[in-house]
Amino acid sequence: MALDLALTLTYLEDLSASELLEFGDNDAFNVICYLSFLAHVFNADRTIRLRDWYNEIGWRHFTSVKKLNEFVWFLFSRIRKFKLKTAEARVKKYIQRLCSVPAKQEQAQ
């Protein structure tokens, strides 16, 4: 899971300001969820079907699996420009952050 989240974070980091403006405030959830889907597709030996993602969460924002597929295709083709792989160093940086244990905080006396 950390690998998928780390890759998703690199995808979000790659979004330009103009690309972010293409999405309204209501689409932030969908952008994050379906960039996560693309990260999972790239990382997994056997991915979860888009129909299953639709049945779990997609139905809240999309009227059909076809509409969800169009959105995922938009992210993959226009936003990611058909590239899902990123530099290992970038992914590793996020994995280290996600898997690190917070430092012990001193208790107030």
C-alpha positions in Angstrom: 0.0 0.0 0.0 2.8 2.4 0.8 4.2 1.9 -2.7 0.9 2.8 -4.3 0.5 5.9 -2.0 4.1 7.0 -2.7 3.6 6.7 -6.5 0.3 8.6 -6.2 2.1 11.4 -4.3 4.6 11.7 -7.2 1.7 11.9 -9.6 0.1 14.7 -7.6 3.5 16.4 -7.3 3.7 16.4 -11.1 0.5 18.3 -11.6 1.1 21.8 -12.9 -0.9 24.8 -11.7 -2.8 25.0 -15.0 -3.7 21.3 -14.8 -4.9 21.8 -11.2 -7.2 24.6 -12.5 -8.8 22.2 -14.9 -10.3 20.4 -11.9 -12.9 22.2 -9.8 -12.9 21.9 -6.0 -15.3 19.0 -6.3 -12.9 17.0 -8.4 -10.0 16.8 -5.9 -11.3 13.6 -4.4 -11.7 12.0 -7.8 -8.2 13.1 -9.0 -6.6 11.6 -5.9 -8.7 8.4 -6.0 -8.1 7.7 -9.6 -4.4 8.6 -9.7 -4.3 6.1 -6.9 -6.0 3.6 -9.2 -3.4 4.3 -11.9 -0.6 3.8 -9.4 -2.1 0.6 -8.2 -2.5 -0.6 -11.9 1.2 0.2 -12.4 2.4 -1.5 -9.2 0.1 -4.5 -8.9 0.7 -7.9 -10.4 -3.1 -8.3 -10.5 -5.1 -5.1 -10.3 -8.5 -4.4 -9.0 -11.0 -3.9 -11.9 -12.3 -0.4 -12.5 -15.8 -1.8 -12.2 -15.0 -2.8 -8.6 -13.6 0.7 -7.9 -16.9 2.1 -9.3 -19.0 -0.2 -7.1 -17.0 0.9 -4.0 -16.7 4.6 -4.5 -17.1 5.7 -8.1 -20.9 5.5 -8.1 -20.9 8.6 -5.8 -19.6 10.9 -8.5 -20.0 9.1 -11.8 -23.3 7.9 -13.4 -21.7 4.8 -15.0 -18.5 2.8 -15.2 -18.2 4.2 -18.7 -18.1 7.8 -17.3 -15.6 6.7 -14.7 -13.5 5.1 -17.4 -13.5 8.3 -19.4 -12.2 10.2 -16.4 -9.5 7.7 -15.8 -8.5 7.8 -19.5 -8.4 11.6 -19.2 -6.0 11.3 -16.3 -3.9 8.7 -18.0 -3.7 10.3 -21.5 -3.9 14.1 -20.9 -2.5 14.5 -17.3 0.0 11.6 -17.1 0.7 11.6 -20.9 0.6 7.8 -21.0 3.5 7.6 -18.4 3.0 5.8 -15.1 6.6 5.2 -14.2 8.5 7.8 -12.2 12.0 8.0 -10.9 12.7 5.5 -8.1 14.4 8.1 -6.0 11.2 10.2 -5.9 9.1 7.1 -4.9 11.6 6.0 -2.3 11.5 9.5 -0.7 7.7 9.2 -0.2 7.9 5.6 1.0 10.5 6.6 3.6 8.2 9.4 4.8 5.1 7.2 4.8 6.8 4.3 6.7 8.7 6.4 9.2 7.8 6.3 12.9 7.2 9.7 14.4 9.7 10.8 17.0 8.6 10.4 20.6 7.2 13.6 22.0 8.1 14.6 25.5 5.1 14.6 27.8 4.2 17.8 29.5 4.8 17.6 33.2 
